Amino acid sequence: PDGAFYCFINIQNTGLKSEEFCHKLLKEKKVAVVPGTAFGEHGEGYVRCCYAISEKDLVEALKRIKDFIKPLLKK
């Protein structure tokens, strides 16, 4: 393929560190993402998502991520 099935998302506006974001998202919304720090020190403030799943599951995951992030951006 000409591309990958991953995206690196900036989460800096949430106020959470990458690992904390991942742990809370998994615990609260049952969505797993990888902390950017797993890819080096410059990955702090980012998470990596894989979208090699069904469209139905991807839409549901994005809804859950949105619900998780929304209250964090208001702080």
N, C-alpha and C positions, 0 to 999 in steps of 0.2 A: 504493500500500500504506500501511497504518497504521504501519509500522515500517521499519527499515532491515535490511540483511543484514550488519551489522557488530556486533562487540562490542569493548569497550575493557577489556582485562584488566590487573589490577594484578599486577605482577611484582616488587614491591619486596622480598619475602621471599627472592628468589633471590640477592640480592647483586650482581646485574648491572645495569648501566645499560641503558637501552632499546635503544640501537643495538648494543651488545655482545651483548645477548640475541638480537636479530634475526639478526645475522651468524652467531653460533654455532649457533643453531637451524637456519638454512638450511644451513650447512656440514655439521653433524653428523647432522641428521635429514631434510634436504631438504624442510623446511616453511617457507614464506615468510609472515612477518607484518611489519607496519609499525611502526617505533618511534613511541611516543607523541609524541616531540619533533617529529615532522613536522607536528603539529597545534598547536604552540606550546610555550612553555617550561614550562607546567604539565603537560605530557604526560609528563615524565620519570617513570620508574617504571611506565609502562604500555605496552602494545602493542595495536595494532588488528588484529583478525582479521576476515576476510570469510568468511561461511559460505554464500555463494551457489554451492554446489557440490553434487554428488550426496551422498546420505546415506552411501554406501559410502566415498567419498573423505574426507568429514568425519570419520567414525569412525576411519579410518586416521590422519588428521592429528592428531586428539585423542590417540590412543594414542602417537604419536611425541612429541607435546608433553609428555605425562605422563612418558614415559621420559626425556626431556631434563631436566625439572624435578626429578624425584624425587631424584637425587643432590645437586642444588644446595640443597635444603631441609634436608638432613642436616648441612650445614656450619655 
